[in-house]
């Protein structure tokens, strides 16, 4: 496989508590818990979008530009078929303020007062303006 330089998730083992909050926000299923720590199991599955970053309560996840294999959308589709029955990949996210789900309205990962949560686009102004 050809190597390319691109953004990819990096996980700091010292900061990772293995809470698993980063697993379900990864739409590609690239992150798994292995031996109590989050891991990017297959780099071709990580698109570098970073939705997992906003929900990590310890800041263990960052994005870095580095040489790795190219993102492979076809591999993502095949991999997601293997995850269909695993509950940790089928969590429905809800807005922490109004309770609406990701299926009803777009959600954004946020950190506030040391807590990592999801907030829908309608509730974001409440956070900004009080």
Order of alpha helices (4+ residues) and beta strands (2+ residues): beta-alpha-beta-beta-beta-alpha-beta-beta-alpha
